[in-house]
C-alpha cells in the first residue's frame, strides 16, 4: 500500500508540473448521456446543476435572526467551503420572479427577451385600452393573454430586440449532444394549459382533450417538467411521446431536435413513475393529482428529487426552480401564509429546506456526482422587503427563541383613490399592481401629453398615513417614463407593452388600481390569513436589488465570499466560459473571472487580466439597471417628472433630452464593449488593451456626466 500511495503522489506532482489541475484525470461519476460534449478545459465538468430560488435571502431581515442561507448550513457551507459566494450580486428591473429568472437564464436584460414587467403586465390595444399579459408562458408561445377573446397582441411572449423569439437557453447544450432537463424553470417548460398546450401539442391534440376533460390532472401531467433532447437522444424516441422542439427564430437554425413536455412523458422516460420526493413520498398537487404539484409546491425535497433522478438517468444538464421559504404554502401551494422573520413556521420550513439539501448532496455523492465533476450554480430571482411590526419579544433569534408579531402584512394602497382624493384627478388608467407599479394611461397618450405630465407631477407628491407608524409617508421613491425606462432596459420591441410611466414606491406599500375615491379606505393592512403577503419586491431598494449567487465546481476557486459587483446577466457567460460552450447571440453580461482559475477559462480572458477586470466592472456600472449610470439617470428622471407646470415644462424637457443623449451614447459604448467581451469569452479574441483603456475612460466620462445630471443645477 505504501508503494501505491507513493506512486499516486508522484503522479499528482508530475501532473501539477505540466499544468494539469488536480482531479483532471478523475473519471466522472454519474451516467452521462452518450455524445454529450461539454468542452470544459481538461474535460473535468461532466454535469451541470443550476438551481434558482424564489426569494431566499443571504442578508438578514432582522439583525437578531439568522438569514435564510444561514439557516441552510448544508447549502451555505457547500458553497463557501467548495467555491465562491457572490455577495454583491444584483437582480434586474422590474425585480420580479419571471424577469429575474429569465435574465439569469439568457444573460440578457429584459429589453432583449421581452419581460421587463412581471409576473404579469399590461399591453395597449389599438383603441388605447389595456389588457393583461402574463410573463409565464412557454418559450415559443405568443403573448399570453388569459382573457382570450379580444386579444390584439400576438407578438412572441419572449420577444427579442429584433421582434423575433429570443434565443433559447438550452440550445448550446443540446447542440453539444447533452440533454437538458428543466424542473419548474421559467418558460423552458409549459407554464399553463391555456396557450402552452396548443403551442406545443396542438389545439386538437390528445393533450388538449385531457385539458378539457380533466384540467387538474392535465396541469399535473403537462406543466412544469421537461427535457430538451439532443439529436439522437434515447430519451426522445417515439415510445416516450416526444414533440418537435421548434425554435423557428433561433440564429443558425434548430432543426431535428425534440423534447419531452410534462411529467406524464418525462417521468417514465427517466424511471421516475410515480415521482417521489427526497423522503420517498409520492409527489401530488393540492388536489391529489400525481405529477407536477404546482410552482408553489416546488420545495427543495420535490424539486431536487427531480433533479437527482434526471442526473441519475443520464441527463447531464439540469435547471431547477425552488419556491420561496418565507411563505407557508400548505399542501403544494393551497395556502399562502406570510411568515415574519424568526417565526416558528418560517424557521421550521428553512430547517426542512436544509435537510433536503443535505439529502440531495449525499444522494449525488453516492451517484458519483460531486464538486469534482459538476458545475453547481445557485442563485435567487430577487430580494424582498419585509413589512410588519418589530417582534413583540425583542431580542428573539427565531432559532432558539421563536419570534412573535402583532401585525404582519404589506400596506395596500389604492393608487387611483389617492390620486382622486389628493389631487381630484380621475384620469382613466390601468396599473400593473406592485410595489413598483407600472401605469398605463387609457388612450395610450404620448409621454409629453398634458394629462400624462399632470399625473406624473401628482404621483411625485403622493402621501399616505402609514397604518404601522401613524406617520405620513411620501410613497413615491422614483419615477421613470419611456425615456428612462429605455435606460433601464425596460422598453422592448413591442411598443404596446411599454408603460406610460413607472412609479417605484416605498417598499412597505403595494399599489393597486381601485375606485377613484376612498369610500373604502385607500390605505389598509389586509387581515393575516391563508392568503396573506408581507414580502414586497418590484421596487429599487437595496434589500430587493442586492442578492447573491454561488458557484462550485472544477475551475472555481475556493474564495468563500466575494464582493465583486455582478448581476444576473453575468451568470450565463461565466458558466459557458467554464463549460467551453458558445451562445448563438451576444449576452449583456460579463464572464466573472475573479473566482475562476486561469486554466479553466478561455485564454483570451487571461490576457490583459487587470484591464479586463476594470473594463468589466465599469461596463456593469454603465449598463446594468442597478449600476451607477442607471441610478443617477433615474434620480434625474424623478426630478424631471416631478417638475414644471401646465404652462412651463422646460426643466422636464431639458432633463429628458439630456437622459436621451446620455442613453444613446451609453448604448453605443456598451455595444462596443459587449462585442469585445463576448469575443474574449466565446470567440478567443483577446482584448485590444489600448482600445479597452479608451473605453474605460469613455465609460467614466458617462458616469461623471450622469452623476452631474442627477445632482441637478
C-alpha positions in Angstrom: 0.0 0.0 0.0 2.8 2.4 0.8 4.3 2.0 -2.7 0.9 2.6 -4.3 0.5 5.7 -2.3 3.9 7.0 -3.3 3.2 6.3 -7.0 -0.1 8.2 -6.7 1.7 11.1 -5.0 4.4 11.2 -7.7 1.7 11.2 -10.4 -0.1 14.2 -8.8 3.2 16.1 -8.6 4.0 15.3 -12.2 0.6 16.4 -13.4 1.0 19.7 -11.5 4.3 20.3 -13.1 2.9 20.0 -16.6 0.0 22.3 -15.7 -2.8 19.7 -15.4 -5.1 20.7 -12.5 -5.8 18.4 -9.6 -8.7 16.0 -10.4 -8.4 16.3 -14.2 -7.6 12.6 -14.5 -10.6 11.6 -12.4 -13.3 9.6 -14.2 -16.5 11.5 -13.9 -19.3 9.9 -11.9 -22.9 9.5 -12.9 -24.3 8.2 -16.2 -23.7 11.0 -18.7 -25.6 11.0 -21.9 -23.7 9.4 -24.8 -22.4 12.0 -27.1 -22.6 14.9 -24.6 -19.5 17.0 -25.4 -19.1 19.7 -22.7 -15.9 21.3 -23.8 -14.6 22.4 -20.3 -10.9 22.7 -20.0 -9.4 19.2 -19.3 -12.9 17.7 -19.6 -13.5 17.9 -15.9 -17.1 19.1 -15.9 -19.4 16.3 -16.8 -22.6 17.6 -15.1 -24.3 21.0 -14.7 -26.8 21.7 -11.9 -28.4 25.1 -11.8 -30.8 26.0 -9.0 -32.7 29.2 -8.8 -34.7 30.1 -5.6 -37.7 32.3 -5.3 -36.9 34.9 -2.6 -34.3 33.2 -0.4 -32.0 35.7 1.4 -28.4 35.9 2.2 -28.6 39.1 4.3 -30.6 39.2 7.5 -34.1 40.7 7.5 -33.8 41.1 11.3 -30.4 41.7 12.9 -31.0 39.0 15.5 -32.4 36.4 13.2 -30.1 34.3 11.0 -30.8 34.8 7.3 -32.4 32.2 5.1 -29.0 30.9 3.9 -27.6 31.0 7.4 -30.4 28.6 8.4 -29.5 26.3 5.5 -25.9 25.5 6.5 -25.7 22.4 4.3 -26.1 24.7 1.2 -24.2 27.7 2.5 -21.2 25.7 3.7 -21.2 23.7 0.5 -20.8 26.9 -1.5 -18.3 28.7 0.9 -16.1 25.6 1.5 -16.0 24.4 -2.1 -16.4 27.5 -4.2 -17.4 31.2 -4.2 -20.4 33.0 -2.9 -21.0 36.3 -4.8 -22.4 38.6 -2.1 -22.7 41.7 -4.2 -24.9 40.2 -6.9 -27.9 42.1 -8.3 -31.2 41.4 -9.9 -32.7 43.5 -12.8 -35.8 45.7 -13.3 -38.5 45.1 -12.7 -37.4 42.9 -9.8 -39.9 40.0 -10.0 -39.6 36.3 -10.4 -40.0 36.0 -14.2 -37.8 38.9 -15.0 -35.0 37.8 -12.7 -35.0 34.2 -13.7 -35.2 34.9 -17.4 -32.3 37.4 -17.3 -30.3 34.8 -15.5 -31.1 32.1 -18.0 -30.4 34.2 -21.1 -27.7 36.5 -19.9 -29.6 39.5 -21.5 -31.6 42.4 -20.0 -35.4 42.4 -20.3 -35.4 44.6 -23.4 -33.8 41.8 -25.3 -36.1 39.0 -24.0 -39.4 40.7 -23.7 -40.3 40.5 -20.0 -39.3 43.8 -18.2 -42.6 43.9 -16.2 -43.7 40.7 -14.4 -45.1 38.4 -13.3 -48.0 39.9 -15.3 -48.1 43.1 -17.3 -50.5 45.3 -19.3 -50.4 45.9 -23.0 -52.2 48.6 -25.0 -54.8 47.6 -27.6 -55.3 49.7 -30.8 -58.2 51.5 -29.2 -55.9 52.7 -26.3 -57.5 50.4 -23.7 -55.2 47.8 -22.0 -55.4 44.1 -21.4 -53.5 41.7 -19.2 -50.5 39.7 -20.3 -48.8 37.1 -18.2 -45.0 36.7 -18.1 -45.1 32.9 -17.7 -45.6 31.0 -20.9 -43.6 28.5 -23.0 -40.7 30.0 -24.8 -42.2 29.9 -28.3 -45.8 30.9 -27.3 -47.4 34.2 -28.5 -48.1 36.8 -25.8 -50.1 35.0 -23.1 -53.4 37.0 -22.6 -55.5 34.9 -20.2 -58.6 36.9 -21.3 -58.6 35.0 -24.6 -61.3 36.6 -26.7 -60.4 40.1 -27.8 -56.6 39.6 -27.7 -54.9 42.1 -30.0 -51.2 41.5 -29.4 -49.8 38.2 -30.8 -46.1 39.2 -30.7 -43.8 36.5 -29.2 -44.0 36.1 -25.5 -40.2 36.0 -25.4 -39.6 38.8 -27.9 -36.1 39.9 -28.6 -34.8 43.3 -29.8 -35.5 42.3 -33.4 -39.1 41.4 -32.8 -38.3 37.6 -33.0 -38.5 34.8 -30.5 -35.5 35.3 -28.2 -32.8 32.6 -28.4 -33.4 29.7 -26.1 -31.1 28.9 -23.2 -30.9 25.1 -23.8 -29.5 25.4 -27.3 -25.8 25.3 -26.6 -26.2 22.2 -24.5 -28.4 20.2 -26.9 -26.2 21.2 -29.8 -23.3 19.8 -27.8 -25.2 16.5 -27.6 -26.4 17.0 -24.0 -30.0 16.5 -22.9 -31.3 19.5 -20.9 -33.7 18.8 -18.0 -36.0 21.6 -16.8 -37.7 21.5 -13.4 -40.1 24.3 -13.0 -37.7 26.7 -14.7 -39.4 29.8 -16.1 -40.6 29.4 -19.7 -38.3 26.5 -20.5 -41.3 24.2 -19.7 -45.0 24.6 -20.1 -46.3 27.1 -17.7 -50.0 26.8 -18.2 -52.6 24.7 -20.0 -54.1 27.6 -21.9 -51.7 28.9 -24.5 -48.9 26.4 -24.0 -50.8 23.2 -24.8 -51.9 24.4 -28.3 -48.4 25.9 -28.8 -46.5 22.6 -28.1 -49.1 19.8 -28.7 -51.7 21.5 -30.9 -55.3 22.6 -30.3 -56.9 19.3 -31.3 -54.3 17.0 -29.7 -55.0 14.3 -27.1 -53.3 16.6 -24.5 -55.8 19.4 -25.4 -58.6 16.9 -25.0 -57.3 16.0 -21.5 -57.2 19.7 -20.5 -60.9 19.9 -21.4 -61.9 16.6 -19.7 -59.7 16.7 -16.6 -57.9 20.1 -16.2 -56.4 19.4 -12.8 -54.7 16.2 -13.9 -53.7 17.8 -17.2 -51.9 20.6 -15.3 -50.0 17.9 -13.2 -49.3 15.9 -16.4 -48.0 18.6 -18.8 -46.9 21.7 -16.9 -43.6 22.3 -15.1 -41.3 19.4 -16.1 -39.5 18.9 -19.4 -36.5 17.6 -21.2 -35.0 19.3 -24.3 -33.2 16.4 -26.1 -30.0 16.4 -28.0 -30.3 14.9 -31.5 -30.4 11.2 -31.4 -31.1 11.0 -27.7 -32.7 7.8 -26.5 -35.0 9.8 -24.2 -36.8 11.3 -27.2 -37.6 8.0 -29.0 -41.2 7.6 -30.3 -42.2 5.5 -27.3 -41.7 8.4 -25.0 -44.1 10.8 -26.8 -41.7 13.5 -27.9 -42.7 16.6 -29.7 -40.6 18.7 -32.1 -38.6 21.2 -30.2 -39.3 24.1 -32.5 -37.3 27.3 -32.3 -38.1 29.0 -35.7 -36.1 32.1 -35.0 -33.0 30.5 -33.5 -29.9 32.0 -35.0 -28.2 29.3 -37.1 -31.3 27.2 -37.2 -32.5 24.5 -34.9 -33.9 21.6 -37.0 -34.2 18.0 -36.0 -34.5 18.4 -32.2 -37.2 17.0 -30.0 -38.4 17.4 -26.4 -40.5 15.8 -23.7 -43.1 18.0 -22.1 -44.7 17.2 -18.8 -44.3 14.7 -16.0 -46.6 12.3 -17.8 -43.9 11.8 -20.5 -40.7 12.7 -18.7 -41.1 10.5 -15.6 -41.5 7.1 -17.4 -38.5 8.0 -19.6 -36.3 8.6 -16.5 -37.6 5.7 -14.3 -39.5 8.1 -12.0 -43.1 6.9 -12.3 -44.7 7.8 -9.9 -42.4 10.7 -8.9 -41.3 10.7 -5.3 -39.7 13.5 -3.2 -36.4 13.0 -1.4 -38.2 11.4 1.5 -39.9 8.9 -0.7 -43.4 10.4 -0.7 -45.4 10.4 -4.0 -45.5 13.9 -5.4 -49.0 15.2 -5.8 -50.7 18.6 -6.2 -53.2 20.1 -3.7 -56.0 18.2 -5.4 -54.2 14.8 -5.1 -53.1 14.6 -8.8 -49.8 12.7 -9.2 -47.3 14.7 -11.2 -46.2 18.3 -11.1 -47.5 19.9 -7.9 -47.7 23.5 -9.0 -45.0 26.1 -8.7 -45.7 26.9 -5.0 -45.3 23.2 -4.4 -41.7 23.1 -5.6 -40.0 22.9 -2.2 -36.4 21.5 -2.3 -37.5 18.0 -1.4 -39.6 18.0 -4.5 -37.6 20.0 -7.0 -34.2 18.4 -6.0 -35.7 14.9 -6.3 -36.5 15.5 -10.0 -33.0 17.0 -10.5 -31.3 14.0 -8.9 -33.4 11.5 -10.9 -32.7 13.3 -14.1 -29.0 13.3 -13.5 -29.1 9.6 -12.5 -30.9 8.8 -15.7 -28.2 10.4 -17.8 -29.5 13.9 -18.3 -26.3 15.8 -17.5 -27.7 19.4 -17.6 -30.5 20.3 -15.2 -32.0 23.7 -14.4 -34.5 23.9 -11.5 -36.7 26.3 -9.6 -37.3 26.2 -5.8 -40.3 28.0 -4.3 -39.8 30.6 -1.5 -39.3 29.8 2.1 -40.9 32.9 3.7 -44.5 31.8 2.9 -46.3 28.8 4.2 -47.6 27.1 1.1 -49.7 24.4 2.8 -50.2 21.3 0.6 -48.5 22.0 -2.7 -49.4 25.7 -2.6 -53.1 25.6 -1.5 -52.3 28.4 1.0 -50.1 31.5 1.0 -49.5 32.4 4.6 -46.9 35.1 5.0 -44.4 34.4 7.8 -42.3 37.0 9.5 -38.5 36.7 10.3 -37.9 34.2 13.1 -41.5 32.9 13.3 -41.7 29.2 14.2 -43.2 28.2 10.9 -40.6 30.1 8.9 -37.7 28.6 10.9 -39.2 25.1 10.5 -39.5 25.5 6.8 -35.9 26.6 6.5 -34.9 23.6 8.5 -36.8 21.4 6.1 -35.0 23.1 3.2 -31.7 22.5 4.8 -32.4 18.8 5.4 -33.4 18.5 1.7 -30.1 19.9 0.6 -28.3 17.6 3.0 -30.1 14.6 1.5 -29.6 15.9 -2.1 -25.8 16.3 -1.7 -25.5 12.9 -0.1 -27.5 11.2 -2.8 -25.5 12.9 -5.6 -22.2 11.8 -3.8 -23.4 8.1 -3.9 -24.1 8.6 -7.6 -20.6 10.0 -8.1 -21.9 13.5 -9.0 -19.7 15.8 -6.9 -17.9 19.2 -6.9 -15.1 17.4 -8.7 -17.0 16.8 -11.9 -20.1 19.0 -11.6 -20.6 22.7 -12.1 -23.1 23.9 -9.5 -24.7 27.3 -9.7 -27.2 28.6 -7.1 -29.0 31.9 -7.1 -32.3 33.7 -6.4 -34.6 35.7 -8.6 -34.7 38.9 -6.4 -34.7 40.0 -2.8 -37.6 41.1 -0.6 -38.6 43.8 1.8 -40.4 42.6 4.9 -43.5 44.6 6.0 -44.7 44.2 9.6 -44.2 45.2 13.2 -41.0 44.5 15.0 -41.1 41.3 17.0 -43.3 41.6 20.1 -40.5 39.7 22.0 -37.4 41.9 21.2 -34.1 40.0 21.1 -35.6 36.8 19.7 -33.4 34.9 17.3 -36.0 32.6 15.8 -33.8 29.5 16.1 -33.7 29.2 19.9 -36.5 31.7 20.8 -39.3 31.9 18.2 -40.2 35.5 17.3 -43.8 36.6 17.6 -45.6 39.6 16.0 -48.7 41.6 16.5 -49.2 42.8 12.9 -47.7 41.4 9.7 -48.6 42.3 6.1 -47.9 44.7 3.2 -49.7 48.0 3.2 -52.2 48.0 0.3 -52.6 51.4 -1.4 -55.3 52.3 -3.9 -53.3 54.5 -6.3 -56.4 55.7 -8.2 -58.1 56.6 -5.0 -55.1 58.5 -3.7 -54.8 60.5 -6.9 -58.5 61.3 -6.8 -58.7 62.4 -3.2 -55.4 64.3 -3.0 -55.5 65.9 -6.5 -59.1 65.5 -7.8 -57.6 63.5 -10.7 -59.7 60.7 -12.0 -57.9 60.2 -15.3 -58.8 56.7 -16.7 -55.8 54.4 -16.3 -54.8 50.9 -15.5 -51.8 49.7 -13.5 -49.8 46.6 -13.0 -50.3 46.2 -9.3 -46.9 46.2 -7.5 -44.6 47.9 -5.1 -43.2 49.4 -8.3 -46.4 49.8 -10.3 -46.4 50.5 -14.0 -49.1 52.9 -15.1 -50.9 52.7 -18.4 -53.0 55.8 -19.2 -56.1 55.0 -21.2 -55.8 56.2 -24.8 -52.1 55.5 -25.0 -51.1 59.2 -25.0 -47.6 60.4 -25.7 -45.3 60.9 -22.7 -45.5 64.7 -23.2 -49.3 64.8 -23.2 -50.5 67.3 -20.6 -52.7 64.6 -19.0 -49.7 62.3 -18.5 -47.5 65.1 -17.2 -50.1 66.1 -14.7 -50.3 62.5 -13.4 -46.6 62.3 -13.1 -46.3 65.5 -11.1 -49.1 64.4 -8.8 -47.6 60.9 -8.4 -44.4 62.5 -7.2 -46.2 64.2 -4.3 -48.5 61.3 -3.2 -48.6 60.6 0.5 -50.2 58.1 2.8 -50.7 57.6 6.5 -48.7 54.6 7.5 -51.0 52.2 9.5 -48.0 50.8 11.3 -46.4 54.1 12.5 -49.2 56.7 12.1 -46.7 58.9 10.2 -47.4 60.4 6.8 -45.2 58.8 4.2 -44.1 60.1 0.8 -44.9 56.9 -1.0 -43.1 57.6 -4.3 -39.4 56.9 -4.4 -38.6 57.3 -8.1 -40.4 57.9 -11.4 -39.5 56.8 -15.0 -41.2 57.5 -18.2 -40.3 55.7 -21.5 -37.1 57.8 -21.8 -35.7 56.5 -18.5 -37.4 53.1 -18.9 -35.3 52.7 -22.0 -32.2 53.5 -20.0 -33.2 50.8 -17.5 -33.7 48.2 -20.3 -37.5 48.2 -19.8 -38.5 49.0 -23.4 -39.0 46.0 -25.7 -39.5 45.6 -29.4 -43.3 45.5 -28.7 -44.3 49.2 -28.1 -47.7 48.0 -26.8 -46.0 46.7 -23.7 -44.3 50.0 -22.8 -45.9 51.6 -19.7 -46.8 55.3 -19.8 -44.7 55.6 -16.7 -43.4 53.6 -13.7 -43.7 54.6 -10.1 -41.1 52.9 -7.9 -42.7 53.0 -4.5 -41.9 52.9 -0.8 -41.2 49.2 -0.2 -43.8 49.0 2.5 -46.6 49.6 0.1 -48.3 47.5 -2.6 -50.2 49.7 -5.1 -53.3 48.6 -6.9 -56.0 50.4 -9.1 -59.3 50.6 -7.2 -62.1 53.0 -7.1 -61.5 56.7 -7.8 -62.4 57.5 -4.2 -61.5 56.4 -0.7 -65.0 55.5 0.5 -63.4 52.2 1.3 -60.1 53.1 2.9 -57.4 53.7 0.3 -54.6 52.5 2.7 -55.0 49.3 4.6 -53.2 46.3 6.1 -55.2 43.3 4.9 -56.1 40.6 7.5 -53.5 38.0 8.0 -54.9 34.7 6.8 -54.0 31.9 4.4 -53.8 34.3 1.5 -51.6 37.0 3.0 -48.5 38.8 1.8 -45.7 40.5 3.7 -42.6 40.4 1.4 -42.5 43.1 -1.2 -40.3 43.4 -4.3 -40.6 45.2 -7.6 -39.1 48.5 -6.4 -35.5 49.6 -6.2 -34.4 49.3 -2.5 -31.2 47.6 -1.7 -32.8 44.7 0.1 -34.7 44.0 -3.1 -31.9 44.6 -5.6 -28.8 43.2 -3.8 -28.9 39.5 -3.8 -26.4 36.5 -4.1 -25.1 33.7 -6.3 -23.0 30.7 -5.5 -20.6 28.8 -7.9 -19.0 25.5 -7.1 -17.1 23.1 -9.4 -14.0 22.4 -11.4 -12.2 25.6 -12.3 -13.9 27.5 -9.4 -11.6 28.8 -6.7 -12.5 28.4 -3.0 -12.8 32.0 -2.1 -15.7 31.9 0.3 -17.4 35.3 0.0 -16.6 37.6 -2.9 -17.7 41.2 -3.1 -17.3 41.8 -6.9 -20.2 43.7 -8.4 -22.3 41.3 -10.6 -25.8 40.9 -11.8 -28.0 38.2 -13.3 -26.8 38.6 -16.8 -23.3 37.6 -15.7 -24.1 34.1 -14.7 -24.6 32.7 -18.2 -21.3 33.9 -19.8 -19.5 32.8 -16.6 -21.0 29.3 -16.9 -20.4 29.0 -20.7 -16.8 30.1 -20.3 -16.2 27.3 -17.8 -18.1 24.8 -20.0 -16.4 25.7 -23.3 -19.8 26.3 -24.9 -20.9 29.3 -27.1 -24.2 31.0 -27.5 -25.5 32.0 -30.9 -26.0 35.6 -29.7 -24.1 38.1 -27.6 -25.0 38.2 -23.9 -25.2 41.5 -21.9 -23.2 40.1 -19.1 -19.5 39.5 -18.5 -17.8 36.3 -17.5 -17.0 36.8 -13.8 -13.4 35.6 -13.9 -12.4 36.7 -10.4 -13.4 33.4 -8.8 -12.1 31.2 -11.7 -8.7 29.6 -12.2 -6.9 30.9 -15.2 -6.5 27.4 -16.6 -10.3 26.9 -16.6 -11.4 29.8 -18.9 -10.6 30.8 -22.5 -7.1 32.2 -22.6 -8.5 35.4 -24.1 -9.9 36.1 -20.7 -6.4 35.6 -19.1 -4.6 38.1 -21.3 -4.6 41.6 -20.1 -6.4 40.4 -16.9 -6.3 43.7 -15.0 -7.6 45.7 -17.9 -10.3 43.1 -18.5 -11.4 43.3 -14.9 -11.5 47.1 -15.0 -13.4 47.1 -18.2 -15.9 44.5 -17.0 -16.5 46.4 -13.8 -17.2 49.8 -15.4 -19.3 48.1 -18.1 -21.6 46.9 -15.5 -21.9 50.3 -13.9 -22.9 52.0 -17.2 -25.2 49.2 -18.4 -26.8 47.4 -15.5 -30.2 48.7 -14.3 -28.8 48.9 -10.8 -25.4 50.3 -11.9 -24.4 53.9 -11.1 -25.4 55.2 -14.5 -29.0 53.8 -14.1 -29.3 55.0 -10.6 -28.2 58.5 -11.4 -30.3 58.9 -14.6 -33.3 57.6 -12.5 -32.7 60.3 -10.0 -32.6 62.9 -12.8 -35.8 61.4 -14.3 -37.6 61.5 -11.0 -36.8 65.2 -10.5 -37.8 65.9 -14.2 -41.1 64.1 -14.0 -42.0 66.0 -10.8 -41.1 69.4 -12.2 -42.9 72.0 -14.2 -46.5 73.1 -14.7 -49.1 73.2 -17.4 -47.5 76.4 -18.7 -43.8 75.7 -18.3 -42.2 72.3 -18.7 -38.8 73.4 -19.7 -37.0 71.6 -16.8 -38.6 68.4 -17.8 -37.8 68.8 -21.5 -34.1 69.6 -20.8 -33.7 66.7 -18.5 -35.4 64.3 -20.8 -33.2 65.4 -23.7 -30.1 65.0 -21.5 -31.1 61.5 -20.5 -31.9 60.6 -24.1 -28.5 61.8 -25.2 -26.6 60.0 -22.4 -28.5 56.8 -23.0 -27.8 56.9 -26.7 -24.1 57.4 -26.0 -24.2 54.7 -23.3 -25.9 52.2 -25.7 -23.3 52.8 -28.4 -20.4 52.4 -26.0 -21.9 49.4 -24.2 -22.4 47.7 -27.6 -18.7 48.1 -28.4 -17.7 46.7 -25.0 -20.2 43.9 -25.3 -18.7 42.9 -28.7 -15.2 42.8 -27.2 -16.2 40.9 -24.0 -18.2 38.3 -26.0 -15.3 37.9 -28.4 -13.0 37.2 -25.5 -15.5 34.9 -23.7 -16.5 32.8 -26.6 -14.5 33.7 -29.7 -11.0 33.6 -28.3 -10.3 37.2 -29.3 -8.1 38.9 -26.7 -8.8 42.5 -25.7 -7.1 45.2 -27.6 -5.7 46.8 -24.5 -5.3 50.4 -25.7 -8.8 50.3 -27.1 -10.1 48.9 -23.8 -8.4 51.6 -21.8 -10.1 54.2 -24.1 -13.5 52.6 -23.5 -12.8 52.7 -19.7 -12.2 56.5 -20.0 -15.3 57.0 -22.1 -17.4 55.0 -19.6 -16.1 57.0 -16.7 -17.0 60.2 -18.5 -20.5 58.9 -19.0 -20.7 58.1 -15.2 -19.5 61.5 -14.3 -22.0 63.3 -16.6 -24.9 61.1 -15.3 -23.9 62.0 -11.7 -23.8 65.7 -12.6 -27.2 65.4 -14.2 -28.5 63.7 -11.0 -27.1 66.4 -8.8 -29.1 69.0 -10.7 -28.4 72.7 -11.3 
